[in-house]
Amino acid sequence: QVQLVESGGGLVQAGGSLRLSCAASGRTFSSYVMGWFRQALGKERERVAAISWSGGSIYYAGSVKGRFTISRDNAKSTVYLQMNSLKSEDTAVYYCAASGDSSWLTTKYDYWGQGTQVTVSS
C-alpha cells in the first residue's frame, strides 16, 4: 500500500507559477512510476506528466510541455510538479498517482492522492 498526499495548490493569476508536492508513505517509493493527473470541471481526467523510477525518463502532455516540470526525490519519497506560465485552462483538481507497472509509460495507476485544487484567474 502507498499513501499519497498532495499539497501546494491554490489560486494564482495567469502567467504565475505554483509548485505541487506529493509525499508518499508506505512501500518503497522508488519502485513506483509516478504521475500527475488533472481533472477540470466537466472534463475527463488527463495525464499531465509522468516520471520513471529513477527520474531518467519523463512524459509530458502536449498541453503543458515547456511550462510544467515533473521531478522526484526518492530520498524524500516526494514527487513535484513545477507549473510555470499558468493559463486559465490549467484550472483543475490535480492528483498524483503511483503505478507498480513494469512500463514507465503505463496508464494504469494503482494509488491516488486526494487531489489539490489549482485555480488560475485570468
C-alpha positions as CSV (number, residue, x, y, z in Angstrom):
1,Q,0.0,0.0,0.0
2,V,1.1,3.5,-0.8
3,Q,-0.5,6.7,0.7
4,L,-0.2,9.9,-1.3
5,V,-0.8,13.4,-0.1
6,E,-0.7,16.4,-2.4
7,S,0.0,19.9,-1.4
8,G,0.8,23.3,-3.0
9,G,-2.4,24.0,-4.8
10,G,-4.1,27.4,-4.7
11,L,-5.2,30.5,-6.6
12,V,-2.8,32.2,-8.9
13,Q,-3.0,34.8,-11.7
14,A,-2.5,33.8,-15.3
15,G,1.2,33.8,-16.0
16,G,2.1,32.9,-12.5
17,S,3.7,29.7,-11.0
18,L,2.9,27.1,-8.5
19,R,4.7,24.0,-7.3
20,L,2.8,20.9,-6.3
21,S,4.3,18.3,-4.0
22,C,3.1,14.8,-3.4
23,A,4.5,13.0,-0.3
24,A,4.3,9.2,-0.3
25,S,4.4,6.8,2.5
26,G,4.2,3.0,2.7
27,R,6.2,0.8,0.3
28,T,9.4,1.7,-1.4
29,F,8.8,4.9,-3.3
30,S,11.5,4.3,-5.9
31,S,9.8,1.2,-7.1
32,Y,6.8,3.2,-8.4
33,V,6.3,5.2,-11.6
34,M,4.8,8.5,-10.5
35,G,2.4,10.6,-12.4
36,W,0.4,13.8,-12.2
37,F,-3.1,14.0,-13.5
38,R,-5.7,16.7,-13.6
39,Q,-9.5,16.9,-14.0
40,A,-11.3,20.1,-14.8
41,L,-15.0,20.5,-14.1
42,G,-17.0,18.6,-16.7
43,K,-13.9,17.2,-18.4
44,E,-12.2,13.8,-18.4
45,R,-9.1,13.2,-16.3
46,E,-5.9,14.0,-18.2
47,R,-2.4,12.7,-17.5
48,V,-0.2,15.7,-17.3
49,A,3.2,14.2,-16.6
50,A,4.9,11.0,-15.6
51,I,8.3,10.1,-14.3
52,S,10.2,6.8,-14.3
53,W,11.6,5.2,-11.2
54,S,14.9,7.0,-11.1
55,G,13.7,10.1,-12.9
56,G,15.6,9.3,-16.1
57,S,12.5,9.2,-18.3
58,I,9.8,11.8,-18.4
59,Y,6.5,12.3,-20.2
60,Y,4.5,15.5,-20.6
61,A,1.1,16.1,-22.2
62,G,1.4,18.4,-25.1
63,S,-0.8,21.0,-23.4
64,V,1.8,21.5,-20.6
65,K,5.1,20.7,-22.4
66,G,7.6,23.6,-21.9
67,R,5.7,25.0,-19.0
68,F,5.5,22.2,-16.4
69,T,8.4,20.2,-14.9
70,I,8.0,16.9,-13.1
71,S,10.7,15.7,-10.7
72,R,11.1,13.3,-7.9
73,D,13.3,12.9,-4.8
74,N,13.4,9.3,-3.9
75,A,15.2,10.0,-0.6
76,K,12.3,12.2,0.4
77,S,9.6,9.9,-1.2
78,T,8.2,13.0,-2.9
79,V,7.3,13.9,-6.4
80,Y,6.9,17.5,-7.6
81,L,5.2,19.4,-10.4
82,Q,6.5,22.8,-11.1
83,M,4.0,24.8,-13.1
84,N,5.0,28.0,-14.8
85,S,3.2,30.3,-17.2
86,L,-0.1,29.1,-15.9
87,K,-3.2,29.6,-18.0
88,S,-6.9,29.7,-17.1
89,E,-7.2,26.3,-18.9
90,D,-4.9,24.8,-16.3
91,T,-7.6,25.2,-13.7
92,A,-8.4,21.8,-12.3
93,V,-8.0,19.4,-9.4
94,Y,-4.5,17.9,-9.6
95,Y,-3.9,14.4,-8.5
96,C,-0.6,12.5,-8.0
97,A,-0.6,8.7,-8.6
98,A,1.7,5.8,-8.3
99,S,2.0,2.8,-10.6
100,G,3.7,-0.5,-9.9
101,D,3.6,-1.4,-13.6
102,S,6.7,-2.6,-15.4
103,S,6.4,0.1,-18.1
104,W,7.1,3.7,-17.1
105,L,4.6,4.8,-19.8
106,T,1.8,2.9,-18.3
107,T,-1.6,4.4,-18.0
108,K,-2.6,2.1,-15.2
109,Y,-2.1,3.6,-11.8
110,D,-2.7,1.8,-8.6
111,Y,-2.7,4.5,-5.9
112,W,-4.1,8.0,-5.9
113,G,-3.9,11.1,-3.7
114,Q,-6.9,13.1,-2.7
115,G,-6.2,15.9,-5.1
116,T,-5.4,19.6,-4.7
117,Q,-7.3,22.4,-6.4
118,V,-5.4,24.7,-8.8
119,T,-7.3,27.8,-9.9
120,V,-5.8,30.2,-12.4
121,S,-7.5,33.5,-12.8
122,S,-7.3,35.5,-16.0
